[in-house]
Amino acid sequence: MSSTLYAWIAMAMIASGIFIGVFTLGSSKPQDSAVFGMKGLRRTRAIEEAGLFATFEPLVRLVASWIAYLPLVEQRRQIDELLKHAGDFLGLTANEFFALSALGFVGMGGLGIALLNFGQMPPILFIVFGAIGAAMPYFSVTGERDRRFKEVNRGLPPAIDLASLCMGAGLDFPGSIKQIVDKTPNKDDSLVEEFSRVLQELDLGKTRRQALENFADRAPTEAVRDFVGAVVQAEEKGNPLGEVLRIQASMLRMRRSVMAEEAAAKAAVMLIGPLMLIFGAIMLCLMGPFVISTAQSGMF
């Protein structure tokens, strides 16, 4: 067989592969969005707010249906874990998260190409803008995760105190948590949402230990793990839970005080660098004119 025939066969195979790929992607239906549970609630709120995500949500689901063909098992597991810690951010699935990153890369990369055409910009700008666009969903999710963790840690000690007071007044543990959820003015608080999920899981038939361990899995901070461990251990050993909660609240406050003192001590050390720069700038402003005038007079 001649080389020309081999070339035609190779071109036919490439064209067939492209056709099959385009046909497969084109026939894919957009991925169904979450309807029930916390993911469905987050997605409904995001769409009702009519923001940027609500505009591109159908396109995100379409691209997510294409990404579903990729063998990203471990990456999907890691992103699912990250989204769970972020409170099911926007009701996203792992494939939709990857779709957002892909759309961000295309959108910001297109902006980089536009800047290249309108100005004398280096070609590397396309890669830089594309990388920024691809990383924006990750930074948004991690920022929401850190915000939730901080909010939970900050609100946990007073919530434990209130639960202890309610139990001292005769309520059981779920009843005291329900009082905290019902009487809180800010229903969007992260800790209130987590306590609401704990109560929902208890109503669905899960044990107290399972519901609390799921809480620690969604917000795996040191304060939450200590709280869950104390409640579970008190339940297993039959210790009075109200007293255990009072001790736990005082320990969490003490730990926050220690962390605040450590942060204040670190801040003093970290300020040395900026202070040295400011001191150098002041010396430059003071000595600069003298050095310039001396150099112009010919003494140097």
Secondary structure, DSSP 8 states (H G I E B T S, - for coil): --HHHHHHHHHHHHHHHHHHHHHHHHT--------SHHHHHHHHHHHHTT-HHHHHHHHHHHHHHHHTTS--HHHHHHHHHHHHHTTSGGG--HHHHHHHHHHHHHHHHHHHHHHHHHS---THHHHHHHHHHHHHHHHHHHHHHHHHHHHHHHHHHHHHHHHHHHHHTT--HHHHHHHHHHH-S-TT-HHHHHHHHHHHHHHTT--HHHHHHHHHHHS--HHHHHHHHHHHHHHHHT--HHHHHHHHHHHHHHHHHHHHHHHHHHHHHHTHHHHHHHHHHHHHHHHHHHHHHHHHTT--
